[in-house]
Amino acid sequence: MIKFKEKAMHGILFFTAVASIGAVTLICVFLVANSLPVFKEIGLVDFLFGVKWAPSDIPASYGIFSMIVGSIYVTAGAIIIGVPIGILTSVFMAFYCPKRMYKILKPATNLLAGIPSVIYGFFGMVVIVPLVRNIFGGNGNSILSANILLGIMILPTIVGVSESALRAVPNQYFEGALALGANKERAIFRTVLPAAKSGVLAALVLGIGRAIGETMAVIMVAGNQARIPTSIFNGVRTLTANIVIEMSYAAELHRQALIATGVVLFVFILIINISFSVISNRKKGDA
Amino acid sequence: MADENILKITKRNHLKSMITKGFVYAAAIVTFGVLVYLIGYVFAKGIAYVRPSLFAWNYNSENVSLMPALINTLIMTGTALLISTPFGIGAAIYLVEYAKRGSRTVKVIRMTTETLSGIPSIVYGLFGMLFFVIYLKMGYSMLAGACTLAIMILPLIMRTTEEALKSVPDNYREASFGLGAGKVRTIFSVVLPASVAGILSGIILAVGRIVGETAALIYTAGTVARVAGSLFDSGRTLSLHMFLLSSEGFHTGEAYATSLVLLVVVIAINTISSLIARRIGKNNG
């Protein structure tokens, strides 16, 4: 009886453990199966590199190149703004922050990560967009606004991962540098930070993943025009925005084209995930 | 002569490190300044609009009440947790207590959970729409939304539970075996009770993600602004309500107030989670 109970439990637990495999398989199968007609009817190259997205034209054209470019611009800008600030903040958290203050600031970074993207988006809409409009002209819904907002949104990810990478560096590195006559700043930036390189790189990769997948906040500030932008003050549409904006009224090939947009996004994320795990495996190899 | 040179170099290095230090402090001020400014701004602008009518039982375009959305959020959170937690905890128990180290199944499970945790919520939303809403014929419903979110939070619950189980010392298990308990009994009467705080803090983190989610719900749970009568009805959650309210653009004041309420909920969830985490830290230390 007891033996049966043990075996049954083992089976149940194994079933729950493989559920995640089932989920990933289902996601892949359903996304790919529903977007296959797009690649058949439009063709992979025309879909990926077509610059014209005009689902209501006759004949309609479905090219998502401007959205791919849009996602890359928005993400790249967010990285340029968010990564330096994030890494410097993580240095502050690991080396400069007084202990008492740390007890407040550490939960504060968690809160920054926990604030829903709609609130960030709303904040961007009422604060950042008008700011960009007043300083640079135009209507403010622009790549730059999205860059600033996403730069803020990826901060907690970067601070968290990079801080734990800095803390994982053995203390002797820091002390050794001090003993050789380096001052604190030099010891941190010439010795500890290079030693934590792969962890910091992992933070960067996670930040890219978060920025490229962000949807609601970007829709609220980026303007969403489906064309290739010529300056950072132009509006832009990302892959994620394309799906949300048009899915409510899309049908047939248009709908499938939107699902295929999701597949492209999914492939981007897979590439990012794989590079992340390559980086973190290399980190284990070092130690 | 040589002394002077050294003096110059030290002076230059000193200046350099002062500048570096300045940058470090400036970055920290920017990071936490943004947080304080965001919270302060939403509170200052929204507090005047937090009126009783905002919490009216029924939504109409006059009062734009957030009450139905708030109730839907509770239903959504409960349902998603009910589906996801058994799987998440079960999988973590399997990985920590049963699986052989380095087995191929474990490697594949790890890879898939890592993949799941990286997938953007809009892709979950697309999948939920294709699978739950259309293929399983659930329609735009709370159930379809909850199933989608359940998959989304699965890796989070798995990871935190795994960590909690790993932090239980092995002599607990050995003592239990020594007293003649079987493996199942050991896990459920000894290991799980000892790791309940860690598991709980993971679940609360998951609650935070559910409450803040929009992109995965808009095409699964739908956007009806009523309290969902059953799990098969459509209903918008608070975050989705917030998104729709601010993109309509008619009720800016109410949008501020709604984001204030949402922010308060999120801050409360975060505080509870960090209090629990602190208690665990004390117990271990």
Interface residues (C-beta under 8 A of the other chain):
Chain A: I2 K5 E6 M9 H10 I12 L13 F14 F15 T16 A17 V18 A19 S20 I21 A23 V24 L26 I27 F30 L31 N34 P84 I85 G86 I87 L88 T89 V91 F92 M93 Y96 C97 L105 P107 A108 T109 N110 L111 L112 G114 I115 P116 S117 V118 I119 Y120 G121 F122 F123 M125 V126 V127 I152 L155 V159 N183 K184 E185 R186 F189 G209 I212 G213 E214 T215 M216 I219 M220 T240 I243 V244 M247 S248 I259 G262 L265 F266 I269 L270 I272 N273 F276 S277
Chain B: N13 H14 K16 S17 T20 K21 F23 V24 Y25 A26 A27 A28 V30 T31 F32 V34 L35 L38 Y41 V42 K45 P86 F87 G88 I89 G90 A91 I93 Y94 L95 Y98 A99 T105 V108 I109 M111 T112 T113 E114 T115 L116 G118 I119 P120 S121 I122 V123 Y124 G125 L126 F127 M129 L130 F131 Y135 I151 L154 P155 M158 G182 K183 V184 G208 V211 G212 E213 T214 A215 I218 Y219 S239 L240 M242 F243 S246 S247 T252 A255 S259 L262 L263 V266 I267 I269 N270 T271 S273 S274
